[in-house]
Amino acid sequence: MSRPLRCVVSVSGIRGVVGETLDCAQVMALAAAYGSAIADGGAVVVGRDSRPTGEMLAQACAAGLRGVGCSVIDIGVVPTPTVPITIADSGAAGGIQISASHNPVEWNALKFFNRDGRNVDQAQLDRVLAAYDDAASRWKPWHGCGSYRRRDDALDIHLARVLAAVDVELIRSARLTVVIDSVNGAGSELGPRLLSRLGCQVVPIFSRPDLVFPRDPEPNAANVRQTGGIVAGAKADIGFVQDPDADRLAIIDDHGVFIGEEYTLVLCAAGRLAQAAKAGGKDLVACTNLSTSRMLEDVAARHGARVVRSKVGEAHVVDAMQSHRAVIGGEGNGGVIEPRVVWGRDSHIGMALVLEHLARTTSTASEAVADIPRYAMHKEKVAMDRAAVAAAVATLRGHAVAAGAQIDTVDGLKLLWNDRWVHIRASGTEPASRIIAEAPTAADAKALAERVRDAVGARVVTAH
C-alpha cells in the first residue's frame, strides 16, 4: 500500500513541497501507477523544468515507469508544452512533466499527459490515483522492466512547430527589439532561440537554467519590476516574461509597463481571429475559463467570433476547444493554447502570435493594448478549502451580494452583471481558494471581491 498523498491533487498536476508533502517514494509510486493505468506499459516521454529537485524526481519517475514495463524517453530540461509535442512526434503512449509551474522553488509536481498529447482528464486521473494505492503489486520481474533512452531534439521539434504557425518573414521585417525574462526556467534556451529566428534583437535576462529562480517566479506586476526597468532602459519594443515551465506568458509594453497576464490571450486572439476571419473562417470560436477577462468577448466580436467558457484549468479549456473546434484558447493567467502547435498552454506560440499581431498592424505594444476596451480586475487568494467553497456557494446564492446577478455554478460560483462579475472557486494548484472580480474601475472590482469575501467570512492570504 502506497503512503497516502497529502499534496495538492488535480488535473493540473500532483504537486507539493519536496521533502514535506511530496517525496521520491511517492513520485516513483505515482509514475508506476500512471505507467500501468494510462500508458499501459508503453513508451513515456519524461521532461522537467529547471528546479534543483527536478533531476532527482525525474530519476524516481523513470524508475517507477520502468518498473511497470514502460520504456522511458528522457528529454531533459524542457518547457511543459514540449512534452506533448514530443509524445506526438515519438508516437509515445503518454508523457510526464516534472514541474510545479509558478509555485516557489521548494515545490515540485508531476503533470500527466495522455497519448493524444493533452492533460489527462479527471477520469484518467482517478485511474492513476486508484492504481497508486496498490502500485507495489504492479512491479514487473527483471525481464519485464522497461528501457531508457535520451532524446536531444525535442526543442528543435517544438521550435519548428511554432515557426510553421506564423508569418516568419512578416515578423522579421518589423525588426523588433525584445527583452525576454525566462526566470532561469525551462524556457531559457527555446525562448531566445525562437525570438532570434523571428529576426528580433534579443535581450535575454535570467536565462540560466543551472541557477535558482532569481525571484518569486509568479509572473505578476510585483515580481517583474526589474524586468520592466530593463525593457524601458533598452528602449525595447516589448518584454516577455515566462514562468518556470514556460507554459505561461506575461507582457511588458514598450514603455516598460507591465500590462498583465490577462492581455496575453486577448492580444493573441486579436491576431489569430483576424487572420482566420480574413481566410474565410465561419463560426469562429475562442475558448477560455470562467475567471478570464471579458476583454476576450470584445475582441472576438470584432471578427464575428464567439467565446465559449469552461471551468478553470487547462484540461477543461482544451475539452471546450476540441468540442467547439476553437481556433484559439487559453486562460487569463497568460496561458495561450494554439491547436496548430499543441493542445496545451505554450508561451512560445504566445510570443510569436503577439509579435505577428504587432507586425501586421504596425502597432506598438502600448497602442495594441489601448485598442482593447479596458476593465479593472482584482484577484485574491483566500484561506478556504474545497469544502468551505462548497458551503460558500450555498451561502452566496441567497445572499444580497447576488442580487440581480446571473448565477453560474459550473466551477465554484460566478456572479455576472451587465458590467461586472465575481468568481469564487477552489484552487487546483495549491491548498487555497481564489476570488476574482472584474469591473469598470479598480475600486469597483476590489469592493465586489470584498463583499463576497465578507459574505463567506474568508481570510485574505494575498491580493492584487
Secondary structure, DSSP 8 states (H G I E B T S, - for coil): ------SEEETTEEEEEBTTTB-HHHHHHHHHHHHHHTSTT--EEEEE-S-TTHHHHHHHHHHHHHHTT--EEEEEE--TTHHHHHHHHHT-SEEEEE--TTS-TTEEEEEEE-TTSSB--HHHHHHHHHHHTTGGGG---GGG---EEE---HHHHHHHHHHHTS-HHHHHHH--EEEEE-TTSTTTTHHHHHHHHTT-EEEEES--TTS--SS--S-SGGG-HHHHHHHHHTT-SEEEEE-TTS--EEEE-TTS-B--THHHHHHHHHHHHHHHHHTT--S-EEEEETTS-THHHHHHHHTT-EEEEE-SSHHHHHHHHHHHT-SEEEETTTEEE-TTT-SSB-HHHHHHHHHHHHHHHT--HHHHHHTS---EEEEEEES--HHHHHHHHHHHHTSGGGTT-EEE-SSSEEEE-SS-EEEEEE-SSSSSEEEEEEESSHHHHHHHHHHHHHHHT--EEEE-
